[in-house]
């Protein structure tokens, strides 16, 4: 049986690959439990300094597996229980002091939005599309979409996406602030370029993954611990008052200053400024 999620760790980079391409990487019970277990593992490992989420096939993630729901997954209580399993993985990623990048090629829809927004930096392809489509089948947002989407793009835009049968283009997703960047269309000379200057789907997916890995490697080559703590400060802020956040920031920068990495970087910076 093919594993629904692949986990590899290489030189500090943990890669979580959704691996149900025949179902557009939609979540069924098996993928849900694999997701929860893999995310818990990577955030607990001291050798992991960055996390990359990507997917096999022609889509990033279509949310929940509607065919499995229709084919006897159970009643509403079973859906709730399954959502809680996936939510455990989302919480692992969004509360950890490890930066996360997503390579979201193709289509991202429904609960796939929540998986996308587990990342702190998201890359899509020029041909990617992102939407909600919960109401199309009479369901409501889950997997953190109602919370994270509004935080990412604002309440009004979040409602526009949830209340219409609309798929954002890559350009719109960047403009809204939902993703950080889109891999540009081909000039026409690159391998995999189609007539008209766009990469074919497979080449675009590879380009998105490559760019996402570049970002993760940039973090690892720099002050990876500081990037992770900055992510954690921003991600966990809503649970605190402004005054509490100021205190957490003060404690965090003090703890960071005492690390060998920061001591070396501060000394190098000071030496550079003295020599000017």
Buried (B, 14 or more C-beta within 10 A) or exposed (E): EEEBBBBEBEEBBBBBBBBBEEBBBBBBBBBBBBBBBBBBBBBEEEEBBBBBBBBBBBBBBBBBBBEBBEEEBEEEEEBEEBBEBBBBBBBBBBBBBBBBBBBBBBBBBBBBBBBBBBBBBBBBBBBBBBBBBBEEEEBEBBBBBBBBBBEBBEEEBBBBBBEEEBBBBBEBBBEBEBBBBBBBBBEEEEEBBBEEBBBBBEBBBBBBBEBBBEBBBBBBEEBBBBBBBBBBBEBBBEEEEEEEBEEBEEEBEEEBEEBEEBEEBEEEEEEEEEEE
